[in-house]
Amino acid sequence: MKLIFMKKFIFVLCLILPVLANCINNYSNNNQMKTITVQKVTMPQAVPTISQVREVLEAENIEFNPIDEVNWKTYPYKPDVKFRIAHSINEIYIQYVVREEGSRATFGQDAGSRPYTDSCVEFFMIPSSKDSVYYNLEMNCIGYGTFACGADRKARTRFGDEILSQIRRESSLGAEPFGDRDGIVEWTLTIAIPKSLYSYMADIEDFSKRTVRANFYKCGDDMKVPHFLSWNKVGCEKPNFHTPEYFGNVYFE
């Protein structure tokens, strides 16, 4: 009797173990959390020009990180995208470098723009350790876009020109909309964000020696070949970047 029971138990175990292992593997894959360190740099002045930002990023040899997670099989296209990030006492600096098949720039001003429909790069971050409010900065390939904050995708405050004008940016493609452009397009977008802009919902904390949650993206909803890439893997069923549960770790030196 015991022998029969043991045989049945082993048989059931053999059936369950592969399924359990697969579930554990899927959970791990969907909840992986990357980590990067943001180097602290010294700028030649409190509010440096974008040219000065580029020069310092080069001189300090700030490391690039790939945005290469293809999260949804229905959107397999993967342009070559990378970013690097640094910070000073007053600001955060991000530089995106993109090489893609075709590009799109239809918005030539921040107000009313929908940058995610163009060739777009994005930076989402939870700056505070005291709440879960996250900020999203979205810029098209010529540097126009949106900056907003809130607790979730629907409850968001979109900032106006008074705030967005403080975010300095410059694209290697210039600043004039060109519609759709065919062929291989390479471009660089360099952005300087005052840290004070992250104090809208709460008192700002010093970023230095802190780890925050964040993610970096590349998308193009209305491009000829739509795509949705992320730095840290996103595990939801459909394309959605408003998923702070899938943000990675970003440590500020």
C-alpha positions as CSV (number, residue, x, y, z in Angstrom):
1,M,0.0,0.0,0.0
2,K,2.8,2.4,1.0
3,L,4.7,1.5,-2.2
4,I,1.6,2.3,-4.4
5,F,1.2,5.6,-2.5
6,M,4.8,6.5,-3.0
7,K,4.6,5.7,-6.8
8,K,1.6,8.0,-7.1
9,F,3.2,10.7,-5.1
10,I,6.4,10.6,-7.3
11,F,4.2,10.6,-10.4
12,V,2.3,13.7,-9.3
13,L,5.5,15.4,-8.2
14,C,7.0,14.8,-11.6
15,L,4.0,16.5,-13.2
16,I,4.0,19.5,-10.8
17,L,7.7,20.3,-10.6
18,P,8.1,21.5,-14.2
19,V,5.1,23.7,-13.9
20,L,6.3,25.1,-10.6
21,A,9.7,25.7,-12.0
22,N,8.2,27.5,-15.0
23,C,6.1,29.7,-12.8
24,I,9.1,30.6,-10.6
25,N,11.1,31.4,-13.8
26,N,8.4,33.6,-15.2
27,Y,8.0,35.4,-11.9
28,S,11.7,36.0,-11.8
29,N,11.8,37.2,-15.4
30,N,8.9,39.6,-14.9
31,N,10.3,41.0,-11.7
32,Q,14.0,41.5,-12.5
33,M,15.3,44.7,-11.3
34,K,18.4,46.3,-12.9
35,T,20.6,48.8,-11.1
36,I,22.7,51.6,-12.3
37,T,24.9,54.2,-10.6
38,V,24.6,57.9,-11.4
39,Q,27.9,59.6,-11.3
40,K,28.1,63.0,-9.7
41,V,29.9,65.5,-11.9
42,T,31.1,69.1,-11.5
43,M,29.8,71.5,-14.1
44,P,31.6,74.8,-15.1
45,Q,28.6,76.8,-13.9
46,A,25.3,76.3,-11.9
47,V,23.2,76.2,-15.1
48,P,25.5,74.9,-17.8
49,T,24.7,75.1,-21.5
50,I,23.8,71.8,-23.3
51,S,27.2,72.0,-25.1
52,Q,28.9,72.1,-21.7
53,V,26.8,69.1,-20.5
54,R,27.9,67.1,-23.5
55,E,31.5,68.0,-23.0
56,V,31.4,67.0,-19.3
57,L,29.7,63.7,-20.1
58,E,32.4,62.9,-22.6
59,A,35.3,64.1,-20.4
60,E,34.0,62.0,-17.5
61,N,33.5,59.0,-19.8
62,I,30.0,58.5,-18.4
63,E,28.9,54.9,-19.2
64,F,26.0,54.2,-21.6
65,N,23.2,51.7,-20.8
66,P,21.1,50.0,-23.4
67,I,17.3,50.4,-23.7
68,D,16.8,46.9,-25.3
69,E,14.0,45.1,-23.5
70,V,11.3,44.0,-26.1
71,N,8.4,43.4,-23.7
72,W,5.6,42.5,-26.1
73,K,6.0,40.0,-28.9
74,T,3.5,41.8,-31.1
75,Y,6.0,44.7,-31.3
76,P,9.3,43.0,-32.0
77,Y,11.2,45.9,-33.7
78,K,14.2,46.9,-31.7
79,P,16.1,50.1,-32.8
80,D,19.6,50.6,-31.3
81,V,19.0,52.8,-28.2
82,K,21.2,53.7,-25.3
83,F,21.4,56.4,-22.6
84,R,23.7,57.7,-20.0
85,I,22.9,59.7,-16.9
86,A,24.8,61.9,-14.5
87,H,24.0,64.5,-11.9
88,S,25.4,67.7,-10.3
89,I,24.4,69.6,-7.2
90,N,21.5,71.2,-9.0
91,E,20.5,69.0,-12.0
92,I,20.1,65.6,-13.6
93,Y,21.6,65.1,-17.1
94,I,20.4,62.5,-19.5
95,Q,21.7,61.8,-23.0
96,Y,20.0,59.4,-25.4
97,V,21.6,58.0,-28.5
98,V,19.3,56.4,-31.1
99,R,19.8,54.6,-34.4
100,E,16.5,53.6,-36.0
101,E,14.8,52.7,-39.3
102,G,12.9,55.8,-40.1
103,S,12.0,58.6,-37.6
104,R,9.1,60.9,-36.9
105,A,8.8,64.4,-35.5
106,T,5.4,66.1,-35.9
107,F,5.3,68.3,-32.7
108,G,7.3,71.5,-32.6
109,Q,6.2,72.8,-29.2
110,D,5.6,71.4,-25.7
111,A,2.1,72.7,-25.3
112,G,-0.4,70.1,-26.5
113,S,2.2,67.7,-27.7
114,R,1.9,63.9,-27.7
115,P,5.6,63.0,-28.0
116,Y,4.9,59.2,-27.7
117,T,3.3,59.3,-31.1
118,D,6.6,60.5,-32.6
119,S,10.0,58.9,-32.2
120,C,10.2,59.3,-28.5
121,V,12.5,58.7,-25.5
122,E,11.2,58.8,-21.9
123,F,12.4,58.9,-18.3
124,F,10.1,57.9,-15.4
125,M,11.2,58.3,-11.8
126,I,9.9,58.1,-8.2
127,P,12.1,60.8,-6.5
128,S,10.8,60.4,-2.9
129,S,11.4,57.7,-0.4
130,K,8.2,58.7,1.4
131,D,5.5,58.2,-1.3
132,S,5.0,56.5,-4.6
133,V,4.3,59.6,-6.8
134,Y,6.3,59.3,-10.0
135,Y,7.3,61.8,-12.7
136,N,7.3,61.1,-16.4
137,L,9.4,63.1,-18.9
138,E,8.7,62.3,-22.5
139,M,10.5,64.0,-25.4
140,N,10.3,63.4,-29.2
141,C,13.5,63.2,-31.2
142,I,13.7,67.0,-31.7
143,G,13.2,67.7,-28.0
144,Y,9.6,68.6,-27.5
145,G,7.3,66.9,-25.0
146,T,5.6,66.6,-21.7
147,F,6.5,66.5,-18.0
148,A,3.9,65.3,-15.5
149,C,3.5,63.7,-12.1
150,G,1.0,61.6,-10.2
151,A,0.3,58.4,-8.4
152,D,-0.9,56.4,-11.4
153,R,-1.5,56.7,-15.2
154,K,-4.9,58.5,-14.9
155,A,-4.3,60.8,-11.9
156,R,-1.6,63.0,-13.3
157,T,-0.7,66.7,-13.4
158,R,0.8,67.8,-16.6
159,F,3.1,70.8,-16.2
160,G,2.9,73.9,-18.4
161,D,5.5,76.0,-20.1
162,E,6.6,77.7,-16.9
163,I,8.0,74.3,-15.7
164,L,8.9,72.8,-19.1
165,S,10.9,75.8,-20.1
166,Q,13.3,75.1,-17.3
167,I,14.2,71.7,-18.8
168,R,16.9,72.4,-21.3
169,R,17.3,70.0,-24.3
170,E,19.0,69.9,-27.6
171,S,18.8,67.4,-30.4
172,S,21.3,66.6,-33.2
173,L,18.3,66.6,-35.6
174,G,17.6,70.3,-34.9
175,A,14.3,71.7,-33.5
176,E,12.0,71.8,-36.6
177,P,9.4,69.2,-37.1
178,F,10.0,67.1,-40.3
179,G,7.1,64.6,-40.3
180,D,8.2,61.1,-41.3
181,R,11.7,60.5,-42.4
182,D,12.7,57.2,-44.1
183,G,15.9,55.3,-44.0
184,I,18.4,54.9,-41.2
185,V,18.2,57.9,-38.8
186,E,20.7,58.5,-36.1
187,W,20.2,61.1,-33.4
188,T,21.3,62.3,-30.0
189,L,19.1,64.1,-27.5
190,T,20.8,65.7,-24.4
191,I,18.6,66.9,-21.5
192,A,19.3,68.9,-18.3
193,I,16.6,68.7,-15.6
194,P,16.7,70.9,-12.5
195,K,16.2,68.7,-9.4
196,S,13.9,71.4,-7.9
197,L,11.2,70.4,-10.5
198,Y,10.7,67.1,-8.6
199,S,9.5,68.9,-5.5
200,Y,5.9,69.6,-6.8
201,M,4.2,66.9,-4.8
202,A,6.5,66.8,-1.7
203,D,9.6,68.4,-0.2
204,I,12.5,67.4,-2.4
205,E,15.1,65.2,-0.8
206,D,18.8,65.3,-1.6
207,F,19.4,62.8,-4.4
208,S,23.0,62.2,-3.4
209,K,23.7,58.8,-1.8
210,R,20.1,57.7,-2.4
211,T,18.6,55.0,-4.5
212,V,15.4,55.9,-6.4
213,R,13.1,53.8,-8.6
214,A,13.1,54.7,-12.3
215,N,12.8,53.4,-15.9
216,F,14.0,54.6,-19.3
217,Y,12.0,54.0,-22.5
218,K,12.0,54.4,-26.3
219,C,8.7,54.3,-28.2
220,G,6.9,55.4,-31.3
221,D,3.2,54.7,-31.2
222,D,2.3,56.2,-34.6
223,M,5.5,55.5,-36.4
224,K,5.5,53.2,-39.5
225,V,6.9,50.5,-37.3
226,P,5.6,51.0,-33.7
227,H,7.9,49.9,-30.9
228,F,8.0,49.9,-27.1
229,L,11.4,49.3,-25.5
230,S,12.5,49.7,-21.9
231,W,15.7,49.7,-19.9
232,N,14.2,47.6,-17.0
233,K,11.9,44.8,-18.2
234,V,8.1,45.5,-18.0
235,G,5.9,42.4,-17.3
236,C,2.4,43.6,-18.0
237,E,0.3,42.1,-20.7
238,K,-0.1,45.1,-23.1
239,P,2.2,48.1,-23.8
240,N,2.2,50.4,-20.8
241,F,5.1,52.4,-19.4
242,H,3.1,53.7,-16.4
243,T,4.1,50.7,-14.4
244,P,6.2,51.7,-11.4
245,E,6.2,48.2,-10.1
246,Y,8.6,47.4,-12.9
247,F,11.0,50.4,-12.3
248,G,14.7,49.5,-11.7
249,N,17.1,50.9,-9.1
250,V,19.0,54.1,-9.8
251,Y,21.7,55.0,-7.2
252,F,22.9,58.6,-7.1
253,E,26.5,59.0,-6.0
